[in-house]
Structures are given as structure tokens and as C-alpha cells.
């Protein structure tokens, strides 16, 4: 049975400047850790989570203070339990693993649902846009607080891989190994369009109120629709078909006039309904905006790929880049582009293509396809 864990909170009381020119008066990051720091603080691994994930990656955490009912039972078990622990890929007998909740998040970090100290009300629409560079800068402050100068590794699946790439290029001297799973060098036009559909779904919910919905009804339909739009890119269509066959159409599967007529529609509606209980619509918008605007050159303050990755070469970094051959979210071509730029700068890089029928979510479901390669790199 997984060991019980708890959330810690890092508070930075100084104003925090963002890439869009705005400033937060102070920030809090929720985070969890596993394992122990060694004597010279050199065995730390920083893990960045996916879009709708959390800092709770391993163990069992039944409650997070101050966030209310959004911490649903389905979140109590860590999302990467099969990858973090003694003898696992991120071996806690050897490494000290840290996972922060993103700035702008809804699980304890400063975000749109937290109180703006200047108004005494939730930030809501007033919460600024957040970039991958902002996430890296916030994580850097957390590492300073923990007394960690240089990481053994930074690891990021999915959107977390975008932040990991940015950490490696913005702070190249603070990490030795970089492991990305199903991420890319720059957000594609297709992904921007899919993300824009989700933005419109939330924005057009009558309860959204421009983001100021905390004193009323939340935009449940809009957020549920956004989740359904994204879900079909995270899960391979064959897997959706297999999962949907196990579902039973519910009596309340009816919209204004349309009654859900097959198990596939019921499955997707169930995914949307389940998601709205555990996530904040404003957080979702801030994180997909980060994703939509992602360009490694911009986030790393570089004009060319060589200018971005030559400093990674100079720092002696080693990279492990995973592709998933059935991924409809971050296509394998995106990792190939990243690897080409790394190789052009003569960065030490290994590119592994995982063969899976699970799609993008393979990194959550099939640890045996990733663990041997990660363990080899970290050793």
C-alpha cells in the first residue's frame, strides 16, 4: 500500500515579476518530496507535472489544507506511483524527488482561486498570464529555499516536458540530466487550434463571467467540454473505444434536448463531468495558454536553436527524449525536431520511441516502457 504523504508550502514574500510585465506581490508553491537529500545536496530530481496533474506524484495524500472540495478522492493516490519509490525509475533510495504544483495552479499554489491580498477577493480574471519561463523562475526560488544548487535531473512528461526544456535552457548550469516524455520544441498549429477550441468552450459558458465566478456558479459545462476536446488527444481512439464499451449510458445523460445515444458519447460526457469536480476553470485557461504560446526559443531568450542549446552543451548536460508512436497530442515528429536541434549543438542526447497502443497517456499507464531507460541514464 502506498505510504501517506503530505503537501508542503514554499512562500516567497518578495514581489514576483512575470514575463508579461505584471507582478504578483508574493507567491506560494505547493510541493511534495520523496527520498532524502544527500550530504552535498547533489541528488535532487525536479519533476514537472502534466496539464491537469498536480504535485502529488506518489504515495497517498487524503487532504491538502485550504483548497476545499476540489481535492477529489481520485487524486488521493499519486499520478506516478509506479515510477517513484525505492528501486523504481526515480529511485528514492538514491534520489530526492521534488514535484511542485504550477504557479497559477489550483492545488495550493498561488493561482486565480487564491486571494488577492490587495482586494481580499479571489484573483479571478485579474490573475496574469503565466509562461513556462515563469514556472522555471518560480521553481528556481523553491530550489534556493531547499538549498539545492545543481539538480541531478529534471523530468517532465507532456506539458511538464515543455517546462523541463525551459529549465534546461534558462538555467543550464543548474541541471545535469534532462528527461522529457512526449513534449516538443514549439507548439504546433494543430495544437494551438485544439487549445483555442477549449478556451472558447470555457469563455462561452454563461457562468464564466469573464473569470469572476467564485461567488456564483462555476462554468461547469464549458470546462467539461474543454476536457472532452482534450481527452480525445490524450487517449488513443482504440483505447477510448475499449473503455467506452465498459460504460453504461446514465439516465441523466441528456442535454437541453439531446439524449446521449451511445456508449462513446456517454464515456466522454463522464470524463467531462468527473473533471469539473477536481479542477478550476481559470487554472485550466492559464495553463493551456502557457502551452498554446510555447516556443523554446522565446522561453529561453534565444534567437536561434544554436543559441539555445549551445549553452546546454557547454554545461555538459545529457538528454533523454521519449516519443510515443501512437501519440495524437505531441506527435513523434515534434520530439524529432527537438533532437535535431540538440544534435546540431552536439548535446549528448538519446532518443527513444516507445511503441504503445495507449497514445499520449502511455507515460501514465506503462511504466515498464520507460523505467529501464530512465534508470540507465540516471545511473
Secondary structure, DSSP 8 states (H G I E B T S, - for coil): ---B---EEEEE-S-EE-TTS-EES-EEEEEEEES---TTS--EEEEE--TT--S--SSB----TTSGGGS-GGGSB-TTTTTEETTSSEETTT-EEEEE--TT-SSSSS-TTSB-TTTSSB-GGGS----HHHHHHHHHHHHHHHT-SSEEEEEEETHHHHHHHHHHHHSGGGEEEEEEES--SB--HHHHHHHHHHHHHHHTSTT-GGG--TTS---HHHHHHHHHHHHHHHS-HHHHHHHHTT----TT-B-SS-B--SHHHHHHHHHHHHHHTT--HHHHHHHHHHHHT-BHHHHTT-SSHHHHHHHHHHTT-EEEEEEETT-SSS-HHHHHHHHHHHHHTT-EEEEEEE--SSGGGHHHH-GGGTHHHHHHHH-
